[in-house]
Amino acid sequence: MKLKTEKKPKIPIIIIYSLVFYALWSLWELFGRSAVGSVVSNEFLLEFITEGIIKVSVWVLPAVCLVRYFRDEVYL
């Protein structure tokens, strides 16, 4: 006997996720990258901050949260 689980609404969540993602990434590209570049003078540290910390925070963490939210409906 299977338990009937309620499906979560995907479309509104994906729309909100996309809007927030593109807004954050646009703000980073327009203002954040130059602000961090003016503060950090070491090239290696600048690349680590921008490509390592910021990119992972904006790209990977929200995607992981989205997959965890829909974990009952996602088959990996």
C-alpha positions as CSV (number, residue, x, y, z in Angstrom):
1,M,0.0,0.0,0.0
2,K,1.5,3.3,-1.1
3,L,1.1,6.4,1.0
4,K,-0.3,9.3,-0.9
5,T,1.9,12.3,-0.6
6,E,0.9,15.8,-1.5
7,K,2.8,17.3,-4.4
8,K,4.4,20.6,-3.9
9,P,3.7,23.4,-6.3
10,K,6.8,23.6,-8.6
11,I,6.1,26.4,-11.0
12,P,5.8,29.3,-8.4
13,I,8.9,28.0,-6.6
14,I,10.9,27.9,-9.8
15,I,9.7,31.4,-10.8
16,I,10.7,32.8,-7.5
17,Y,14.0,30.9,-7.5
18,S,14.8,32.2,-11.0
19,L,13.9,35.8,-10.2
20,V,16.0,35.9,-7.0
21,F,18.9,34.1,-8.6
22,Y,19.1,36.5,-11.6
23,A,18.6,39.5,-9.4
24,L,21.5,38.4,-7.1
25,W,23.8,37.5,-9.9
26,S,23.1,40.8,-11.7
27,L,23.8,42.8,-8.6
28,W,27.0,40.9,-8.1
29,E,28.1,41.5,-11.7
30,L,27.1,45.2,-11.7
31,F,28.4,46.2,-8.2
32,G,29.9,43.4,-6.2
33,R,32.8,42.3,-8.4
34,S,34.2,45.9,-8.8
35,A,33.7,46.6,-5.1
36,V,35.6,43.4,-4.0
37,G,38.3,44.1,-6.7
38,S,38.9,47.5,-5.2
39,V,39.3,46.2,-1.7
40,V,41.4,43.0,-2.4
41,S,44.7,43.6,-4.2
42,N,46.0,40.0,-4.2
43,E,45.0,38.4,-7.5
44,F,44.9,34.8,-6.1
45,L,42.7,35.9,-3.1
46,L,40.5,37.9,-5.4
47,E,39.9,34.9,-7.7
48,F,39.3,32.7,-4.6
49,I,36.7,35.1,-3.3
50,T,34.9,35.8,-6.5
51,E,35.0,32.3,-8.1
52,G,35.1,30.2,-5.0
53,I,33.0,31.8,-2.3
54,I,30.6,34.1,-4.2
55,K,29.9,31.8,-7.1
56,V,29.3,28.7,-4.9
57,S,27.1,30.8,-2.6
58,V,24.9,32.2,-5.4
59,W,24.9,29.2,-7.8
60,V,25.2,25.9,-5.8
61,L,23.7,26.6,-2.4
62,P,20.2,27.7,-3.7
63,A,20.2,24.8,-6.1
64,V,20.9,22.3,-3.3
65,C,18.1,23.9,-1.2
66,L,15.8,23.6,-4.2
67,V,16.6,19.9,-4.6
68,R,16.2,19.2,-0.9
69,Y,12.8,21.0,-0.9
70,F,11.7,18.7,-3.8
71,R,13.6,15.6,-2.6
72,D,10.5,13.4,-2.6
73,E,9.9,14.2,-6.3
74,V,13.5,14.3,-7.6
75,Y,15.2,11.1,-8.6
76,L,18.9,11.4,-8.6
